[in-house]
Amino acid sequence: MSLKRIAEMTGVSISTVSRVLNNRDYNCASEEIKNKIWAAAEEISYVPNESARNLKLGQNCQTPSPARRLAVILERFHSLDDDPFFRELFRSVEQEAFASGCTISRLFFSELHMEELSSEKADGYVILGRLSPQTLSAMKKYSKNIVSVSRNPTQFELDEIICDGRSAAVCAMEYLIGKGYRQIGYIGDCSYEDRYVGYCDTMIRHSLPMDYASIIPTDQTEKSGIDAMKKLLERKRENSAVDAVFCANDATAIGALKGWKEWRASGIPNKKNAKMPAIISIDDIKAASEVMPSLTTVHIPHEDMGKMAVKVLLDRIQKGHTEKIRVEFPSRLVIRESC
C-alpha cells in the first residue's frame, strides 16, 4: 500500500499521509512534515487510487484509466529552493495533479537539454515561469500538450495561465508614488521582463528621474537581493540614495531586508541611525508575512494558477480544446510594514 510506504518513509501515521495528499486545505501538519510527505510521494511516483476514492464518495466504480504522466519544467532556476514562489507554485501543480489521478514524472530545471526532452515520455508539460524561445521551440517538436504558468504573457504561442507582471509592477509603483516616494530603485531581472517594463513606464508617466545607477540587475534570488541592497545603500556616500526600492519578487525583497540589516549593523558611524528605504515586491509567498518587518507585496494567486494549469493541460490532452487559450488572474496589493 503506497500510503503505508510513505508513512514509513516519513515517520508519520497513514491517516496524516492521507489527509495531506488528499486534502489541499489540511493545515494540522507542519510545513516540514507536508514537504516530507510530498517528497516521498514524488520518490515512489504515488498516484491516488481512483476506484477507492470513488467508492468512498459513493460514486460508480469504473475501470480506472491509466494515470497521466505530467512533467514540470522550471528553466530560470536550478532548484525550487532558489525561489520560494516557484516552490509553492510547484506544490499547487503537484497537488492538483494528484487529485486528478496524475503523476509528476519528471521535474526539469534550467538548461534543459534536447536529449532529455526527447527521452521523456510525459503526456503533457507544465512550464513554471518564463521559458526561453529556444527551449519552447524544441518542446513544440515533441508535444502539443504544453501549458505555461507565468507573469509574462506570450503572443498565444501556447496555453498559458498568467497574472500579468507589468500590471502587478504598476500597482506596486503607484502605491509607492502615492505614499510620496520619488527616488525609487529597482532590483530584479531587466531582460525582456514585464515587471521591469512596468517599473520604467510608471516612472516615466509620473515624470520621475530614471537613475540607472539605482537599477540593479539580478537573478532574483535572496542572495542577490542582499548584495543589491548593499550596493544601493553605499550610494549614500554620494548623497543620491533611494528612498524606496521595488523588488521584482519576494525572494529578492527578503534578501534586500537582510541586506539592510547587515549594512546597518556593520559598525560604520551614522549607519545605526539610518532610515530603511521602503521596500515593496511581487508574489506574496508565505515568508512575506513572517519576515521582520513584514513585506508589502502584490499578491499573485499562484495556488489557483497552479490548479488551473493542470485542468487546462488535461483538457488539452483529452482534446477538449484545440485553439491556444489564456486564463488571466488578477493581482492585488497586500499592505504590510515594509513601506
Steps between C-alpha positions, in 0.01 A plus 500: 500500500655829389363703790655256746834521324494882506411490870801276567729727298389815684436366852138618519169316512320369192205727582727807498643397163150452361378839625800687360483333156123506462399824670658822374358695795642271770703727730561288809837373377803726502647623171805282562287187537292591195813546291639164617176324407486659156868425439442134591196487274711637215774246569270200463285663226189469713168522318168512691282191476209635296279199557541523878430872489181451295382229741556733795306776324218265404566533127482228240822299482630465150819349374757773563679643199881500501645788699609799295870577529574872525843662495578840650764734359666782696762656276596819685636332813706191583293409808158567648687632802630793293157664504229406754234634260571223252525243780149596616375511141646155430331362810163630376556336160602178671197493728258560213673233291465247780138599558437437129659155510822610327864467592786745461746289303788747489603845620738669257710795612687763301707424190267229377684280247340378181589138569333514842181642351487247218543207738226615738175309449266751661142552382529873558727776630448781751745790466556707813623851419631649181646247257768593249395507131760232425362251751139578407579437133664169591206393714246564226675235289422233757160594640196718442390450860670795669373760748696789647452666840664840490500874573611567139231425238597383151334571168280190543786266418357239739231455764586729789386589850619849583491779753637796309835609644487845344164577663628370834808722471288805418284426806808489723652814351177701520476413868855623568448820304167558674685475832730783389809305395686643201849344495402140430757233421443165330651160581426209266522362149518770231504286185165455322331527839149648529554602861795716400293650217226585751756668726644711216161594354371622836812706572473665155126559528550688829798693358734356761874488424634163384823453696655197332755467780202410722391217268679179602459200264493170691404133467214567747624282786524592868879519487497739205247713687741532794787607277287739292361681806849555636601654166207739513568596861865577432381773265421706811860611484412673173189664655279330244346213692158359414211547740313192373581177317279291274616136491384274218410214738468423870818291516701803386312729739565272797866508403482880480361513854788283620747713306370810673539342843854381424599840362353681799680269748838527327636749757574796273402831670151641432366174358311410816288813464433450131141459385410188304364574152148376431505155340224354286490192277283250314382143585369483860670174594448357847825651632391853402278526806757338731809718446567807714380747394227314315510556126263720303448315173266440208317170537531255210237223541751223429297226672201554271729547200669164566165323528369661183814403309438131564131530406581676172779253418278197561228656285759548224619138534139377480443722192246713681641804318727554203560877486759664725332644808602744772355514851593823677483549876498842670763622746434708813701711740570362850611783731728407789785666690788536253354817345 
